[in-house]
Amino acid sequence: MSQLQGKAALVTGGARGIGFGIAEALAAAGAKVAIIDIDIEAAEAAATKLSSTGAEAIALAADVSDESDVPRAFAEVATRLQGLHIAVNNAGTLGLGTITELTGQEWDRVLNLNLRSVFLCCKAEIELMRPQKWGRVINTASIAGKIGFPGMAHYCASKFAVIGLTNSVAKEVAREGITVNAVCPGLVGTGMWRGKNGVAERWRRADETEEESWRRHQDTLLPQGEAQTPEDIGQMVVYLAGAPHVTGQALAVDGGFSL
């Protein structure tokens, strides 16, 4: 029998990138998976892809920074999947800009999605998990929640705060059969690092292409010299979902970046 057979899981921001890698890993471990994303078409396509492998998967649209939308969506997940056992709060956004470039509006945009949403999701998830005295809450933080980077003050602030939130909530529910952990991806070649608005483009040298910048950052920042994948992050999430005595941790999957 698969490790998480029959467990009901949700993944916010699960339609693509790291979120979909997590959803795939949970489904492969036997979980029923709800993909929650603000882009319902992308969520439905992702759920269809999982279903084609024999997994039970559903898609829901939700704005995870909306205080009324979160409990509504999560209650629907619990109804349709007969409970909620594993919750991965992965939805987030990147922000780039020096401290003098940042506006209050940009600060609020990043903190709203990267931190407020995790608070709202944790609150709703724990209310659903408490009666069954079993649950796994896993928040996507970042290596930028352990190490500050220039030009990313608001992003780093949001991810450092997610780690603090994770640790605090873990202590609140430690005697209730619920664990709360964070996973901290390093360099993953998805939208935050790659593309015209990604970090590799922002930090490329004048004589570099975006691809050359991406390769240089892997080589200089990672002891292993190789970027991580959504599948790598998914493997850590599956481990945490099955680990009853690991809680309050922020575990890096970063190729040694944080050594």
C-alpha positions as CSV (number, residue, x, y, z in Angstrom):
1,M,0.0,0.0,0.0
2,S,1.3,3.5,-0.8
3,Q,2.5,5.6,2.0
4,L,-0.3,8.1,2.1
5,Q,-3.1,5.9,0.7
6,G,-6.5,7.4,1.2
7,K,-5.3,10.6,2.8
8,A,-7.0,13.8,1.5
9,A,-4.5,16.6,0.6
10,L,-4.7,20.1,-0.8
11,V,-2.0,22.1,-2.5
12,T,-2.5,25.9,-3.0
13,G,-0.8,27.3,-6.1
14,G,-0.8,23.7,-7.2
15,A,-1.5,24.2,-10.9
16,R,2.1,24.6,-12.0
17,G,5.8,24.7,-11.0
18,I,6.7,23.6,-7.5
19,G,3.0,23.3,-6.6
20,F,2.3,20.8,-9.3
21,G,5.5,18.9,-8.4
22,I,4.2,18.6,-4.9
23,A,0.7,17.5,-6.1
24,E,2.3,14.8,-8.3
25,A,4.4,13.5,-5.4
26,L,1.4,13.3,-3.1
27,A,-0.7,11.6,-5.7
28,A,2.0,9.1,-6.4
29,A,2.2,8.3,-2.6
30,G,-1.6,7.5,-2.7
31,A,-3.2,10.7,-1.5
32,K,-6.3,12.2,-3.0
33,V,-5.3,15.7,-4.1
34,A,-7.2,19.0,-4.4
35,I,-5.4,21.5,-6.6
36,I,-6.3,25.0,-5.5
37,D,-5.3,27.9,-7.7
38,I,-6.6,31.3,-8.6
39,D,-6.4,30.2,-12.2
40,I,-9.2,27.6,-12.4
41,E,-8.4,26.6,-16.0
42,A,-4.8,25.8,-15.1
43,A,-6.0,24.0,-11.9
44,E,-8.4,21.9,-13.9
45,A,-5.7,21.0,-16.5
46,A,-3.4,19.9,-13.7
47,A,-6.1,17.8,-12.0
48,T,-6.9,16.2,-15.3
49,K,-3.2,15.3,-15.8
50,L,-3.1,13.7,-12.3
51,S,-6.3,11.8,-12.9
52,S,-4.9,10.4,-16.1
53,T,-2.4,8.5,-13.9
54,G,-5.1,6.9,-11.9
55,A,-5.0,9.4,-9.0
56,E,-8.1,11.0,-7.5
57,A,-7.7,14.7,-8.1
58,I,-10.0,17.7,-8.1
59,A,-9.6,21.4,-8.9
60,L,-10.9,24.4,-7.1
61,A,-10.5,28.2,-7.6
62,A,-9.7,30.3,-4.6
63,D,-8.0,33.5,-3.6
64,V,-5.9,32.4,-0.7
65,S,-5.4,35.9,0.5
66,D,-9.2,36.4,0.9
67,E,-10.4,35.7,4.5
68,S,-13.8,34.5,3.4
69,D,-12.7,32.5,0.3
70,V,-10.2,30.3,2.2
71,P,-12.6,28.5,4.6
72,R,-15.2,28.2,1.9
73,A,-12.8,26.4,-0.5
74,F,-11.2,24.2,2.2
75,A,-14.6,23.1,3.5
76,E,-15.5,22.1,0.0
77,V,-12.2,20.1,-0.2
78,A,-13.1,18.3,3.0
79,T,-16.6,17.5,1.7
80,R,-15.5,16.2,-1.7
81,L,-12.5,14.3,-0.5
82,Q,-14.0,13.0,2.8
83,G,-11.7,15.0,5.1
84,L,-8.5,17.0,5.1
85,H,-5.3,15.3,6.3
86,I,-2.5,17.1,4.5
87,A,-2.4,20.7,3.5
88,V,0.4,22.3,1.6
89,N,0.4,26.1,1.6
90,N,2.4,26.8,-1.5
91,A,0.9,29.8,-3.3
92,G,3.2,32.7,-3.5
93,T,4.7,35.4,-5.6
94,L,8.2,36.9,-6.2
95,G,9.1,40.5,-5.6
96,L,12.3,42.2,-6.8
97,G,13.5,45.7,-6.1
98,T,15.9,47.6,-3.9
99,I,14.7,49.2,-0.7
100,T,14.7,52.6,-2.4
101,E,12.7,51.2,-5.3
102,L,10.1,49.4,-3.3
103,T,6.7,51.1,-2.8
104,G,4.3,50.4,0.0
105,Q,1.9,48.9,-2.5
106,E,4.5,46.4,-3.7
107,W,5.5,45.6,-0.1
108,D,1.8,44.9,0.7
109,R,1.3,42.8,-2.5
110,V,4.1,40.4,-1.7
111,L,3.4,40.1,2.1
112,N,-0.3,39.7,1.3
113,L,0.2,36.6,-0.8
114,N,3.3,35.1,0.7
115,L,2.5,35.6,4.4
116,R,-1.2,36.6,5.0
117,S,-2.4,33.7,2.8
118,V,-0.3,31.2,4.9
119,F,-1.8,32.5,8.1
120,L,-5.4,32.3,6.7
121,C,-4.8,28.8,5.3
122,C,-3.2,27.5,8.5
123,K,-6.1,28.8,10.5
124,A,-8.7,27.1,8.3
125,E,-6.8,23.9,8.0
126,I,-6.2,23.4,11.7
127,E,-9.9,24.0,12.4
128,L,-10.7,21.1,10.0
129,M,-7.9,18.8,11.3
130,R,-8.5,19.2,15.1
131,P,-11.6,17.0,15.4
132,Q,-9.8,14.1,13.8
133,K,-6.6,14.7,15.9
134,W,-4.4,14.1,12.9
135,G,-3.0,16.5,10.3
136,R,0.1,17.6,8.4
137,V,0.5,21.3,7.5
138,I,3.4,22.1,5.2
139,N,4.2,25.7,4.3
140,T,6.4,26.6,1.3
141,A,9.0,29.0,2.6
142,S,12.3,29.5,0.7
143,I,16.0,29.6,1.1
144,A,15.3,33.3,1.1
145,G,13.6,32.7,4.5
146,K,17.0,31.7,5.9
147,I,19.4,34.0,4.0
148,G,18.7,37.6,3.0
149,F,19.3,38.7,-0.6
150,P,19.8,42.3,-2.0
151,G,16.9,43.5,-4.0
152,M,14.5,41.1,-2.4
153,A,13.8,42.6,1.0
154,H,10.0,42.2,0.9
155,Y,10.3,38.7,-0.4
156,C,12.8,37.7,2.2
157,A,10.8,39.3,4.9
158,S,7.7,37.3,3.9
159,K,9.6,34.0,3.8
160,F,11.5,34.6,7.1
161,A,8.0,35.3,8.6
162,V,6.5,32.1,7.2
163,I,9.2,30.2,9.1
164,G,8.4,32.0,12.3
165,L,4.7,31.4,11.8
166,T,5.4,27.7,11.2
167,N,7.4,27.3,14.3
168,S,4.8,29.1,16.5
169,V,1.8,27.2,15.2
170,A,3.6,23.9,15.5
171,K,4.0,24.5,19.2
172,E,0.3,25.4,19.6
173,V,-0.9,22.1,18.1
174,A,1.9,19.8,19.1
175,R,-0.3,17.7,21.5
176,E,-3.1,17.4,19.0
177,G,-1.7,15.0,16.4
178,I,-1.0,17.8,14.0
179,T,2.5,18.7,12.7
180,V,3.4,22.0,11.1
181,N,6.6,22.3,9.0
182,A,8.1,24.4,6.3
183,V,10.0,23.4,3.2
184,C,12.6,25.8,1.8
185,P,13.4,25.4,-1.9
186,G,16.7,26.7,-3.2
187,L,17.1,27.4,-6.9
188,V,14.2,25.8,-8.8
189,G,13.9,26.5,-12.6
190,T,10.3,27.7,-12.5
191,G,8.8,31.1,-13.0
192,M,10.4,32.8,-10.1
193,W,13.9,32.1,-11.3
194,R,13.4,31.7,-15.1
195,G,11.8,34.0,-17.7
196,K,11.8,37.7,-18.4
197,N,10.8,38.7,-14.8
198,G,12.8,36.0,-13.0
199,V,15.8,36.3,-10.8
200,A,18.2,35.0,-13.4
201,E,17.2,37.8,-15.8
202,R,17.3,40.4,-13.1
203,W,20.8,39.4,-11.9
204,R,22.4,38.7,-15.3
205,R,25.5,40.4,-16.3
206,A,25.6,42.8,-19.3
207,D,27.4,40.2,-21.4
208,E,25.2,37.2,-20.4
209,T,22.0,35.7,-21.7
210,E,19.4,34.7,-19.2
211,E,20.4,31.1,-19.7
212,E,24.0,31.9,-19.0
213,S,23.0,33.8,-15.8
214,W,20.9,30.8,-14.7
215,R,23.9,28.4,-15.2
216,R,26.3,30.8,-13.4
217,H,24.1,31.0,-10.4
218,Q,23.8,27.3,-10.1
219,D,27.6,26.9,-10.4
220,T,28.4,29.7,-7.9
221,L,25.7,29.4,-5.3
222,L,25.1,25.6,-5.0
223,P,27.8,23.3,-3.7
224,Q,26.3,20.5,-5.8
225,G,26.3,22.9,-8.9
226,E,22.8,21.7,-9.9
227,A,19.4,23.3,-9.5
228,Q,16.6,21.6,-7.6
229,T,13.4,20.5,-9.3
230,P,9.7,20.5,-8.3
231,E,10.0,16.8,-7.9
232,D,12.7,17.3,-5.3
233,I,10.4,19.5,-3.3
234,G,7.6,17.0,-3.7
235,Q,9.7,14.3,-2.2
236,M,10.4,16.4,0.9
237,V,6.6,17.1,1.3
238,V,5.8,13.4,1.1
239,Y,8.4,12.8,3.8
240,L,6.9,15.4,6.1
241,A,3.4,14.2,5.4
242,G,4.5,10.8,6.7
243,A,6.7,11.9,9.6
244,P,4.8,12.0,12.9
245,H,7.6,13.3,15.1
246,V,9.0,16.1,12.9
247,T,7.4,19.4,13.6
248,G,8.2,23.1,13.7
249,Q,11.1,22.7,11.2
250,A,12.1,24.6,8.2
251,L,13.9,22.0,6.0
252,A,16.0,23.2,3.0
253,V,16.0,21.4,-0.3
254,D,18.7,23.6,-1.8
255,G,21.7,21.6,-3.1
256,G,23.7,22.7,-0.1
257,F,23.1,26.5,-0.7
258,S,22.5,27.1,3.1
259,L,25.5,25.1,4.3
